[in-house]
């Protein structure tokens, strides 16, 4: 009998976090020259990624569409999303914080990690240090900020959002009432954040709403169901500090440098240099068989000044991910220094650049990342996909994600591989009329025509009241699955499919059926959609095997939409 998996000893580190609320919109407003009390929001895709306090007071909410935002507040200023701008503008906040304490670490734009232990002793207490940080950021960068401290990363971030200092040893109790969606706050990298958001969505649908309920589950069951991301979330939710990588034995820092032939004073010069130096550091780490948890970006100026900023990196050992991740951050940091967003002296041309990998550990010694390790096959697949995109275009290679919706086809979101696209259709919304779980295993790329017959062999129809005319007794599918996708007269109103009359297979007896689930969308418009879905189990052969399918009735025609396992 296998012993149950235990949570293990609590590993915590006292952390202090400085957080600037609504940072994307604050940075956009500063660049656009808007007053701090103006109603504004950052539009990313079809939804709002961040909302200012004034806009929020007027009824504008994060995630709402442009039309809804303008209806709530006609004078709201809608600004574009720009991650590079967010990073460049945040240099002023980091520089202001460094006037109080040396060695601040940028976790992401809007969030700083503060080395609090020595600084708190110097200032007399954590309260005095927090007050000094807030005052310095307000005076030098003209941004309002909040500071918090706690044991563990997530607890410190939540403490900053509540502007509180959690006493040592009380982080787990402090986090107990927080929603499971708060776990995403501790994920610093996009793919990690998406994985944690997916986990939080599953937990919510399972009826687990708070971190106390989540961490009350046996760790072994969590790992068995959710793997690496479940283990990470479980420990973070308990107030532990699971910063990847966890240092197990000391390694020498690894540095690479670059000397500009001519002093760099234009941001246009920096993109290629950033990619080159980040690639060199990635290659040096790979050659040494190590990975790192932080990267120090240093530069020398023509005046002889030395600039330095530390960035956190949580991309793990995924092949190719580190160099891309760091290339953006190096470019943003250099642009921040050259553009004069820092609270320090006037910018001067840069003469040299150095990247230093810190918290270096041997590969295999680091704490497991959310996605675990990657194999050579993963790296080759990634390079192959990127090569195809370079030849055919980004839209030629798509990945599938889940989004909110009623029908299985509506719940699929296809996006270009490697791009971050925010879905406006939230999974957690109620979606009345949605096809019940479990979801079908296979959704056909194009719905295929089929026949649903009653006991006498007559076609079953769905009336105006969206009820079936008789109980399904027989089903006829195409003799050659997929054949209708190559034809030209039948049309599926929802999928846009055009096809020629199919060749039918033999009638198959219906073992069981459920439904219909009527679905009427946009009833007020000319392009209203009226559909009814029925789940049907048919006998698939003489051996007694069965086939579970999802059928849709639309436009006086039955369609095969999906197949269940």
ABEGO torsion letter per residue (X at the ends): XBBBBBAEBBBBBBBBBBBBBGAAAAAAAAAAGBBAABBBBBBBEABBABBBAAAAAAGBBBGBBAAAAAAABAABBBBBBBAAAAAAAAAAAAAAAAAABBGBBBABBGBBBBBAAAAAAAAGBAAAAAAAAAAAAAAAAGBBBBBBBBBEAAAAAAAAAAGBBBBBGAAAAAAAABBAAAAAAABABAAAAAAAAAAAAAAAAAGBABAAAAAABBAAAAAAAAEAAAAAAAAAAAGBBABOBBBABBBBBBBBBBBBABBBABAAAAAAAAAAAAAAAAAAAAAAGBBBABBBBBBBBAAGBBBBBBBBBAAEABBGAAAAAAAAAAAAAAAAAAAGABABBBBBBBABBBBBBBGBBBBGABBBBAAEBBBAAAAAAAAAAAAAAAAAEAAABBBBBBBBEABAAAABBBBBBGBBBBBABBAABAGBGBBBOBBBABBBABBBBBBBBBAAGBBBBBBAAGBBABBBABBBBBABBGAAAABAABBBAAAGBBBBBBBBBBBBBBABBBOBBBBBBGAABAABBBBBBBBBBBBABAAGBBBBBBBBBBGGBBBBABBBX
